[in-house]
Amino acid sequence: MAAIDKLDYDKVIEVARYMGYDPKKPKELSQYIKKISKMDLWDISRILFFGDSLSTRRGN
């Protein structure tokens, strides 16, 4: 089971916003959901806890 399946929609949006998603551009949301679906639960939890993007620090 993918880690994203364990999150409700609001948490997915919250993670996407920390990763740079702009709610004014709803067409981009699917790209962020695709990225989040490839992450493990540990990385998602760290983004939610620390409120910053791991992808930015890793240079992805």
DSSP file (Angstrom, degrees, kcal/mol; ACC not computed):
  #  RESIDUE AA STRUCTURE BP1 BP2  ACC     N-H-->O    O-->H-N    N-H-->O    O-->H-N    TCO  KAPPA ALPHA  PHI   PSI    X-CA   Y-CA   Z-CA
    1    1 A M              0   0    0      0, 0.0     2,-0.1     0, 0.0     5,-0.0   0.000 360.0 360.0 360.0 134.3    0.0    0.0    0.0
    2    2 A A    >   -     0   0    0      1,-0.1     3,-1.1    38,-0.1     4,-0.4  -0.424 360.0-124.8 -72.1 147.6    1.3    3.4   -0.9
    3    3 A A  G >  S+     0   0    0     36,-0.5     3,-1.4    34,-0.3     4,-0.3   0.816 108.4  65.0 -62.9 -31.0    2.0    5.8    1.9
    4    4 A I  G >  S+     0   0    0      1,-0.3     3,-1.3    35,-0.2    -1,-0.3   0.792  90.8  65.5 -65.0 -26.2   -0.3    8.4    0.3
    5    5 A D  G <  S+     0   0    0     -3,-1.1    -1,-0.3     1,-0.3    -2,-0.2   0.728  95.0  58.7 -67.0 -21.1   -3.3    6.1    0.8
    6    6 A K  G <  S+     0   0    0     -3,-1.4     2,-0.3    -4,-0.4    -1,-0.3   0.552  95.3  80.9 -84.5  -7.8   -2.9    6.5    4.5
    7    7 A L  S <  S-     0   0    0     -3,-1.3     2,-0.1    -4,-0.3     0, 0.0  -0.739  76.5-128.7-100.5 145.6   -3.4   10.3    4.3
    8    8 A D    >>  -     0   0    0     -2,-0.3     4,-1.9     1,-0.1     3,-0.5  -0.454  37.1 -98.8 -82.3 168.8   -6.6   12.2    4.0
    9    9 A Y  H 3> S+     0   0    0      1,-0.2     4,-2.3     2,-0.2     5,-0.2   0.857 121.3  55.9 -58.6 -39.9   -7.0   14.8    1.3
   10   10 A D  H 3> S+     0   0    0      1,-0.2     4,-2.2     2,-0.2    -1,-0.2   0.881 107.9  48.6 -62.6 -38.3   -6.2   17.7    3.5
   11   11 A K  H <> S+     0   0    0     -3,-0.5     4,-2.6     2,-0.2    -1,-0.2   0.877 108.9  53.1 -69.6 -37.3   -2.9   16.2    4.6
   12   12 A V  H  X S+     0   0    0     -4,-1.9     4,-2.5     2,-0.2    -2,-0.2   0.930 111.0  47.0 -62.0 -44.2   -2.0   15.5    0.9
   13   13 A I  H  X S+     0   0    0     -4,-2.3     4,-2.4     2,-0.2    -2,-0.2   0.898 110.9  52.6 -63.3 -40.8   -2.7   19.2    0.1
   14   14 A E  H  X S+     0   0    0     -4,-2.2     4,-1.9     2,-0.2    -2,-0.2   0.920 110.7  46.3 -62.2 -44.5   -0.6   20.3    3.2
   15   15 A V  H  X S+     0   0    0     -4,-2.6     4,-1.5     1,-0.2    -2,-0.2   0.926 112.1  51.5 -63.0 -44.4    2.4   18.2    2.0
   16   16 A A  H  <>S+     0   0    0     -4,-2.5     5,-2.9     1,-0.2     4,-0.4   0.884 108.0  52.1 -61.1 -39.3    2.0   19.5   -1.5
   17   17 A R  H ><5S+     0   0    0     -4,-2.4     3,-1.1     1,-0.2    -1,-0.2   0.895 107.6  51.4 -65.8 -39.1    2.0   23.1   -0.2
   18   18 A Y  H 3<5S+     0   0    0     -4,-1.9    35,-0.3     1,-0.3    -1,-0.2   0.804 108.1  54.0 -65.1 -27.5    5.2   22.5    1.7
   19   19 A M  T 3<5S-     0   0    0     -4,-1.5    -1,-0.3    -5,-0.2    -2,-0.2   0.500 134.4 -87.0 -85.3  -3.8    6.7   21.2   -1.5
   20   20 A G  T < 5S+     0   0    0     -3,-1.1    -3,-0.2    -4,-0.4     2,-0.1   0.471  71.2 155.9 116.3   2.9    5.8   24.3   -3.4
   21   21 A Y      < -     0   0    0     -5,-2.9    -1,-0.3    -6,-0.2     3,-0.0  -0.419  31.0-149.4 -64.9 132.7    2.2   23.8   -4.6
   22   22 A D    >   -     0   0    0      3,-0.2     3,-2.7    -2,-0.1     6,-0.2  -0.925   5.4-150.5-105.0 115.2    0.3   27.0   -5.3
   23   23 A P  T 3  S+     0   0    0      0, 0.0    -1,-0.1     0, 0.0     6,-0.1   0.698  95.6  68.3 -59.5 -17.4   -3.4   26.6   -4.7
   24   24 A K  T 3  S+     0   0    0      1,-0.2     3,-0.1     2,-0.1    -3,-0.0   0.577  98.4  54.0 -76.5  -8.0   -4.0   29.3   -7.3
   25   25 A K    X   +     0   0    0     -3,-2.7     3,-1.8     1,-0.1     4,-0.3  -0.647  65.2 168.8-123.7  72.6   -2.7   26.8   -9.9
   26   26 A P  G >   +     0   0    0      0, 0.0     3,-1.1     0, 0.0     4,-0.4   0.706  69.0  70.7 -63.8 -19.7   -4.9   23.7   -9.3
   27   27 A K  G 3  S+     0   0    0      1,-0.2     3,-0.5     2,-0.1     4,-0.3   0.761  92.8  59.0 -67.4 -22.8   -3.7   22.0  -12.5
   28   28 A E  G X> S+     0   0    0     -3,-1.8     4,-1.5    -6,-0.2     3,-0.8   0.631  81.4  86.4 -79.0 -14.2   -0.3   21.5  -10.9
   29   29 A L  H <> S+     0   0    0     -3,-1.1     4,-2.7    -4,-0.3     5,-0.2   0.869  82.1  57.6 -58.0 -39.5   -1.8   19.4   -8.0
   30   30 A S  H 3> S+     0   0    0     -3,-0.5     4,-1.9    -4,-0.4    -1,-0.3   0.851 103.6  53.9 -62.5 -33.0   -1.7   16.2   -9.9
   31   31 A Q  H <> S+     0   0    0     -3,-0.8     4,-1.8    -4,-0.3    -1,-0.2   0.913 110.9  45.5 -64.9 -42.5    2.1   16.6  -10.4
   32   32 A Y  H  X S+     0   0    0     -4,-1.5     4,-2.9     2,-0.2    -2,-0.2   0.888 110.5  53.3 -69.2 -38.9    2.6   17.0   -6.6
   33   33 A I  H  X S+     0   0    0     -4,-2.7     4,-2.3     1,-0.2    -1,-0.2   0.893 107.6  52.2 -62.4 -38.0    0.3   14.1   -5.9
   34   34 A K  H  X S+     0   0    0     -4,-1.9     4,-0.7    -5,-0.2    -1,-0.2   0.905 111.7  46.3 -64.1 -41.2    2.4   11.9   -8.2
   35   35 A K  H >< S+     0   0    0     -4,-1.8     3,-0.8     1,-0.2     4,-0.4   0.916 112.9  49.3 -66.4 -43.2    5.6   13.0   -6.4
   36   36 A I  H >< S+     0   0    0     -4,-2.9     3,-1.4     1,-0.2    -2,-0.2   0.869 103.8  60.1 -65.1 -36.2    4.0   12.4   -3.0
   37   37 A S  H 3< S+     0   0    0     -4,-2.3   -34,-0.3     1,-0.3    -1,-0.2   0.744 102.8  53.0 -65.5 -21.7    2.8    8.9   -4.0
   38   38 A K  T << S+     0   0    0     -3,-0.8    -1,-0.3    -4,-0.7    -2,-0.2   0.547  94.8  90.8 -87.7  -8.4    6.5    7.9   -4.7
   39   39 A M  S <  S-     0   0    0     -3,-1.4   -36,-0.5    -4,-0.4   -35,-0.2  -0.497  76.9-121.0 -86.2 155.3    7.6    9.0   -1.2
   40   40 A D     >  -     0   0    0     -2,-0.2     4,-1.9   -37,-0.1     3,-0.3  -0.540  29.5-105.6 -90.1 166.3    7.6    6.8    1.8
   41   41 A L  H  > S+     0   0    0      1,-0.2     4,-2.6     2,-0.2     5,-0.2   0.820 117.2  60.5 -61.4 -32.8    5.6    7.5    5.0
   42   42 A W  H  > S+     0   0    0      2,-0.2     4,-2.1     1,-0.2    -1,-0.2   0.934 106.9  44.5 -60.9 -47.6    8.8    8.6    6.9
   43   43 A D  H  > S+     0   0    0     -3,-0.3     4,-2.1     2,-0.2    -1,-0.2   0.892 113.3  50.9 -66.1 -39.4    9.5   11.4    4.4
   44   44 A I  H  X S+     0   0    0     -4,-1.9     4,-2.4     1,-0.2    -1,-0.2   0.921 110.3  49.9 -62.9 -43.1    5.9   12.5    4.4
   45   45 A S  H  X S+     0   0    0     -4,-2.6     4,-2.5     1,-0.2    -2,-0.2   0.891 109.2  51.8 -62.9 -39.8    5.9   12.6    8.2
   46   46 A R  H  X S+     0   0    0     -4,-2.1     4,-2.9     2,-0.2     5,-0.4   0.902 109.3  49.8 -65.0 -40.1    9.1   14.6    8.3
   47   47 A I  H  X S+     0   0    0     -4,-2.1     4,-2.0     1,-0.2     5,-0.3   0.929 113.6  45.9 -62.8 -44.6    7.6   17.2    5.8
   48   48 A L  H  < S+     0   0    0     -4,-2.4    -2,-0.2     2,-0.2    -1,-0.2   0.878 117.5  43.8 -66.3 -37.1    4.5   17.5    7.9
   49   49 A F  H  < S+     0   0    0     -4,-2.5    -2,-0.2    -5,-0.2    -3,-0.2   0.941 124.4  31.0 -74.5 -48.2    6.4   17.8   11.2
   50   50 A F  H  < S-     0   0    0     -4,-2.9    -3,-0.2    -5,-0.2    -2,-0.2   0.681  96.0-136.7 -88.3 -18.1    9.1   20.2   10.2
   51   51 A G     <  +     0   0    0     -4,-2.0     2,-0.3    -5,-0.4    -3,-0.1   0.742  66.4 100.5  72.3  23.8    7.1   22.0    7.6
   52   52 A D  S    S-     0   0    0     -6,-0.3     2,-0.5    -5,-0.3    -1,-0.3  -0.910  76.9 -95.8-135.6 167.0    9.7   22.2    4.9
   53   53 A S     >  -     0   0    0    -35,-0.3     4,-1.1    -2,-0.3     3,-0.1  -0.688  16.9-164.5 -89.4 126.6   10.4   20.3    1.8
   54   54 A L  H  > S+     0   0    0     -2,-0.5     4,-2.0     1,-0.2     6,-0.2   0.817  92.4  62.7 -71.3 -31.3   12.9   17.5    1.8
   55   55 A S  H  >>S+     0   0    0      1,-0.2     5,-2.0     2,-0.2     4,-0.7   0.837 100.7  52.2 -65.6 -30.9   13.0   17.6   -2.0
   56   56 A T  H  45S+     0   0    0      1,-0.2     3,-0.4     2,-0.2    -1,-0.2   0.914 111.1  46.3 -69.2 -42.6   14.5   21.2   -1.8
   57   57 A R  H  <5S+     0   0    0     -4,-1.1    -2,-0.2     1,-0.2    -1,-0.2   0.808 113.4  49.2 -71.2 -28.5   17.2   20.1    0.6
   58   58 A R  H  <5S-     0   0    0     -4,-2.0    -1,-0.2    -5,-0.1    -2,-0.2   0.593 111.1-119.9 -86.2 -10.8   18.1   17.1   -1.4
   59   59 A G  T  <5       0   0    0     -4,-0.7    -3,-0.2    -3,-0.4    -4,-0.1   0.702 360.0 360.0  82.0  19.0   18.2   19.0   -4.6
   60   60 A N      <       0   0    0     -5,-2.0    -4,-0.2    -6,-0.2    -5,-0.1   0.462 360.0 360.0 -81.8 360.0   15.5   17.1   -6.4
